[in-house]
């Protein structure tokens, strides 16, 4: 059995594969062998509960201190983005060895330079940041140590510069410091929040906003609620201040941290964080294999990523300027910023809510739930969130969806079909658009394409030219306005299905490819079965759209499943207390 786990392949290595019968490699390697027969190592997540129980041993006796430990903001990230991917790969390798029973194992990997699991700077199943070699090197070291009955031959490949721990941390420190300086400078220059802010003394609740999507959700949930405002802090991944202001205008008063808070937090973020002196380690086992997580490594990674410390200091300082505040609401369940938004307000005596507007797929939930209450976006996710975390630090509840759920509309005789494209498998996007246009042409309907932000409109030029007057590309309008304009929302796997069905728009989900059909989401499957509004080929899609009775029937079933029980008014009343 051959395992290519990390490092760049060179042509000279192909000669070592003559005896290879079973060939697996990690996904997304930059340079790989061109020999036939390679398979990508499966990416199942294994038994999350068992892993979580083991990982929690790292924090035994520290539960009461977690909310005050600076590096605790990375705990959930380390588990989700480091522990799970390594454990998943090792579990799959153990299963392959058990089922295929190879007589020898050949490992190809970069030099193993990191003995512990890092929280940042590695490529995981969901991220492309950092070094691609650290993850594979950790797996290779575990395999070599855990296989006693089989001969294991290890071949070293060329690694990247960031595979060494101190190099990776130095690069992260420099990069994150530059990002931090850039965003602080932008906020100091911006007029955002300075003209529209009303008296801070009267603010009772704060919606914490770090992106355009957060602003959209805050405006929907809290629009018109007295004494609730939006506190905008720097976001490092998406969205501009102008877009955020547009989303909130007319819905919520908008505030930004004062210049003095920004500068104080900047100096605190760039200054070294004092070490806690904690050095506990925890061994995590996966069948015959094991690897180690370490608090010291976690703390070093926290010190390398400066904007985590900055965000913690900024939110703590900004909350002091709202003397009447009683609660905060954030929009992120997991991650380092979720810790900040859950713990910092609690340490200031406020109650905290975490609203998950679109929990689209089953994925690992936090190890520690730092907010007082987590609120799901739909009824099926109530059970998921009820099991959140390994330690109960707060109540978990479901108070209805953060959507105003409207009755499903009956499609008009002259329908407008809205297709939400997605940024992968271009040929399938075009095929769906062509089929919709053929149906629309035969019935006197129209088709409107709403492009994904990363989608290139050029791929649809032949369709637009052939079906001129029938097919158009949507203007840059709010999602809600677009959904209210069309009669049917057609998607592949997009979570926009949830928002469309909540607003009463009939929905069809088309799973054309294997990649589509692997998506596990509550608006696609239930109890292992696809939901009635889901189709798997173009003919079935066309047939469903042309049958308005069946179309509405399956859409009503979807809405009832997602949003049964208490509704939007109860949700708003609860979260605004």
WOGI-V616558 format. One record per residue. RES is the residue in one small letter. SS is DSSP state (hx for helix, st for strand, lp for the rest). PSI is psi in whole degrees, 0 to 359 (* if undefined). Layout:
# WOGI-V616558
[[RES:SS:PSI] [RES:SS:PSI]]
This chain:
# WOGI-V616558
[[x:lp:133] [x:st:131] [x:st:114] [x:st:105] [x:lp:331] [x:lp:171] [x:lp:162] [x:st:128] [x:lp:144] [x:lp:156] [x:hx:328] [x:hx:343] [x:hx:342] [x:hx:329] [x:hx:342] [x:hx:357] [x:hx:9] [x:lp:324] [x:lp:7] [x:lp:121] [x:lp:327] [x:lp:114] [x:st:118] [x:st:146] [x:st:156] [x:lp:146] [x:lp:152] [x:lp:27] [x:lp:144] [x:lp:319] [x:lp:123] [x:lp:163] [x:lp:142] [x:lp:3] [x:lp:144] [x:lp:157] [x:lp:357] [x:st:142] [x:st:147] [x:st:139] [x:lp:129] [x:lp:157] [x:lp:35] [x:lp:155] [x:lp:359] [x:lp:203] [x:lp:96] [x:hx:322] [x:hx:317] [x:hx:317] [x:hx:316] [x:hx:318] [x:hx:319] [x:hx:314] [x:hx:325] [x:hx:338] [x:hx:336] [x:hx:336] [x:hx:14] [x:lp:128] [x:lp:352] [x:lp:3] [x:hx:319] [x:hx:344] [x:hx:352] [x:hx:320] [x:hx:345] [x:hx:351] [x:lp:125] [x:hx:315] [x:hx:358] [x:hx:340] [x:hx:342] [x:hx:357] [x:hx:310] [x:hx:321] [x:hx:317] [x:hx:317] [x:hx:313] [x:hx:318] [x:hx:357] [x:hx:305] [x:hx:311] [x:hx:314] [x:hx:319] [x:hx:314] [x:hx:322] [x:hx:313] [x:hx:317] [x:hx:322] [x:hx:317] [x:hx:318] [x:hx:318] [x:hx:320] [x:hx:321] [x:hx:317] [x:hx:318] [x:hx:320] [x:hx:325] [x:hx:340] [x:lp:62] [x:lp:157] [x:lp:345] [x:st:152] [x:st:129] [x:st:124] [x:st:131] [x:st:120] [x:st:161] [x:st:165] [x:lp:134] [x:lp:99] [x:lp:353] [x:lp:110] [x:lp:344] [x:lp:165] [x:lp:120] [x:lp:151] [x:lp:338] [x:lp:161] [x:lp:14] [x:st:156] [x:lp:130] [x:lp:189] [x:lp:340] [x:lp:2] [x:lp:149] [x:lp:21] [x:lp:158] [x:lp:207] [x:st:129] [x:lp:351] [x:hx:338] [x:hx:314] [x:hx:310] [x:hx:325] [x:hx:321] [x:hx:319] [x:hx:317] [x:hx:316] [x:hx:321] [x:hx:321] [x:hx:314] [x:hx:324] [x:hx:337] [x:hx:350] [x:lp:108] [x:lp:334] [x:lp:352] [x:lp:142] [x:st:134] [x:st:124] [x:st:127] [x:st:131] [x:st:126] [x:st:135] [x:st:167] [x:st:126] [x:lp:174] [x:lp:171] [x:hx:335] [x:hx:3] [x:hx:340] [x:lp:133] [x:hx:308] [x:hx:327] [x:hx:316] [x:hx:316] [x:hx:322] [x:hx:317] [x:hx:319] [x:hx:320] [x:hx:314] [x:hx:312] [x:hx:315] [x:hx:328] [x:hx:318] [x:hx:317] [x:hx:317] [x:hx:313] [x:hx:319] [x:hx:315] [x:hx:323] [x:hx:318] [x:hx:319] [x:hx:318] [x:hx:326] [x:hx:326] [x:hx:337] [x:lp:149] [x:lp:8] [x:lp:123] [x:lp:347] [x:lp:329] [x:lp:329] [x:lp:347] [x:lp:133] [x:lp:186] [x:lp:123] [x:hx:337] [x:hx:333] [x:hx:1] [x:lp:123] [x:lp:328] [x:st:149] [x:st:127] [x:st:124] [x:st:118] [x:st:124] [x:lp:2] [x:lp:172] [x:hx:319] [x:hx:320] [x:hx:318] [x:hx:320] [x:hx:315] [x:hx:319] [x:hx:318] [x:hx:321] [x:hx:315] [x:hx:319] [x:hx:6] [x:lp:125] [x:lp:357] [x:lp:125] [x:lp:139] [x:lp:25] [x:st:132] [x:st:174] [x:st:127] [x:st:114] [x:st:124] [x:lp:162] [x:lp:138] [x:lp:135] [x:lp:6] [x:lp:326] [x:lp:161] [x:lp:148] [x:lp:161] [x:hx:326] [x:hx:318] [x:hx:319] [x:hx:315] [x:hx:320] [x:hx:318] [x:hx:323] [x:hx:341] [x:lp:130] [x:lp:354] [x:lp:314] [x:lp:142] [x:st:143] [x:st:133] [x:st:150] [x:st:157] [x:lp:146] [x:lp:158] [x:hx:322] [x:hx:322] [x:hx:318] [x:hx:315] [x:hx:318] [x:hx:317] [x:hx:327] [x:hx:312] [x:hx:321] [x:hx:324] [x:hx:323] [x:hx:340] [x:lp:148] [x:lp:140] [x:lp:129] [x:lp:139] [x:lp:146] [x:lp:339] [x:lp:2] [x:lp:133] [x:lp:28] [x:lp:144] [x:st:157] [x:st:127] [x:st:132] [x:st:124] [x:st:145] [x:st:92] [x:lp:235] [x:lp:356] [x:st:160] [x:st:153] [x:st:171] [x:st:134] [x:st:149] [x:st:132] [x:hx:325] [x:hx:316] [x:hx:322] [x:hx:317] [x:hx:322] [x:hx:320] [x:hx:322] [x:hx:317] [x:hx:338] [x:hx:334] [x:lp:96] [x:hx:332] [x:hx:347] [x:hx:312] [x:hx:321] [x:hx:313] [x:hx:320] [x:hx:312] [x:hx:321] [x:hx:314] [x:hx:320] [x:hx:318] [x:hx:320] [x:hx:324] [x:hx:335] [x:lp:340] [x:lp:4] [x:lp:81] [x:lp:337] [x:lp:1] [x:lp:139] [x:lp:336] [x:st:159] [x:st:158] [x:st:127] [x:st:173] [x:lp:32] [x:lp:124] [x:lp:320] [x:lp:158] [x:lp:171] [x:hx:322] [x:hx:332] [x:hx:320] [x:hx:313] [x:hx:314] [x:hx:341] [x:hx:320] [x:hx:318] [x:hx:312] [x:hx:323] [x:hx:322] [x:hx:341] [x:lp:7] [x:lp:12] [x:lp:155] [x:st:150] [x:st:142] [x:st:139] [x:st:117] [x:st:123] [x:lp:98] [x:lp:321] [x:lp:87] [x:lp:86] [x:lp:323] [x:lp:157] [x:lp:122] [x:lp:161] [x:lp:134] [x:lp:167] [x:lp:152] [x:lp:316] [x:st:122] [x:lp:104] [x:lp:343] [x:lp:164] [x:lp:328] [x:st:135] [x:st:136] [x:st:126] [x:lp:164] [x:lp:349] [x:lp:163] [x:lp:317] [x:hx:331] [x:hx:353] [x:hx:316] [x:hx:322] [x:hx:312] [x:hx:336] [x:hx:341] [x:lp:17] [x:lp:135] [x:lp:163] [x:lp:343] [x:st:129] [x:lp:102] [x:lp:355] [x:lp:167] [x:st:149] [x:st:128] [x:st:169] [x:lp:123] [x:lp:35] [x:lp:166] [x:lp:149] [x:lp:40] [x:lp:148] [x:lp:102] [x:lp:121] [x:lp:156] [x:lp:139] [x:lp:127] [x:lp:148] [x:lp:125] [x:lp:141] [x:lp:156] [x:lp:322] [x:lp:87] [x:lp:150] [x:st:120] [x:st:121] [x:st:119] [x:st:120] [x:st:110] [x:lp:166] [x:lp:151] [x:lp:45] [x:lp:158] [x:lp:68] [x:hx:319] [x:hx:325] [x:hx:323] [x:hx:314] [x:hx:319] [x:hx:319] [x:hx:315] [x:hx:318] [x:hx:317] [x:hx:316] [x:hx:320] [x:hx:321] [x:hx:317] [x:hx:315] [x:hx:320] [x:hx:321] [x:hx:342] [x:hx:3] [x:lp:28] [x:lp:182] [x:st:158] [x:st:131] [x:st:123] [x:st:125] [x:st:109] [x:lp:141] [x:lp:147] [x:lp:333] [x:lp:10] [x:lp:143] [x:lp:121] [x:hx:340] [x:hx:329] [x:hx:338] [x:hx:4] [x:hx:315] [x:hx:323] [x:hx:315] [x:hx:323] [x:hx:317] [x:hx:325] [x:lp:44] [x:lp:134] [x:lp:344] [x:lp:317] [x:st:131] [x:st:165] [x:st:133] [x:lp:147] [x:lp:169] [x:lp:84] [x:lp:166] [x:lp:147] [x:hx:316] [x:hx:318] [x:hx:320] [x:hx:314] [x:hx:323] [x:hx:342] [x:hx:325] [x:lp:161] [x:lp:331] [x:st:135] [x:st:119] [x:st:127] [x:st:171] [x:lp:288] [x:lp:11] [x:lp:141] [x:lp:357] [x:hx:341] [x:hx:321] [x:hx:314] [x:hx:326] [x:hx:312] [x:hx:330] [x:hx:329] [x:lp:6] [x:lp:15] [x:lp:130] [x:st:147] [x:st:144] [x:st:128] [x:st:128] [x:st:113] [x:lp:94] [x:lp:322] [x:lp:170] [x:hx:323] [x:hx:317] [x:hx:315] [x:hx:350] [x:lp:348] [x:lp:128] [x:lp:106] [x:lp:152] [x:lp:346] [x:lp:8] [x:lp:317] [x:st:153] [x:st:129] [x:lp:38] [x:lp:0] [x:st:141] [x:st:147] [x:lp:159] [x:lp:335] [x:lp:359] [x:st:134] [x:st:163] [x:lp:9] [x:lp:167] [x:hx:323] [x:hx:317] [x:hx:324] [x:hx:312] [x:hx:318] [x:hx:318] [x:hx:316] [x:hx:327] [x:lp:0] [x:lp:86] [x:hx:330] [x:hx:310] [x:hx:323] [x:hx:313] [x:hx:323] [x:hx:312] [x:hx:329] [x:hx:321] [x:hx:319] [x:hx:319] [x:hx:313] [x:hx:317] [x:hx:322] [x:hx:317] [x:hx:321] [x:lp:37] [x:lp:163] [x:lp:209] [x:lp:152] [x:lp:196] [x:hx:315] [x:hx:319] [x:hx:322] [x:hx:311] [x:hx:318] [x:hx:319] [x:hx:311] [x:hx:344] [x:lp:357] [x:lp:*]]
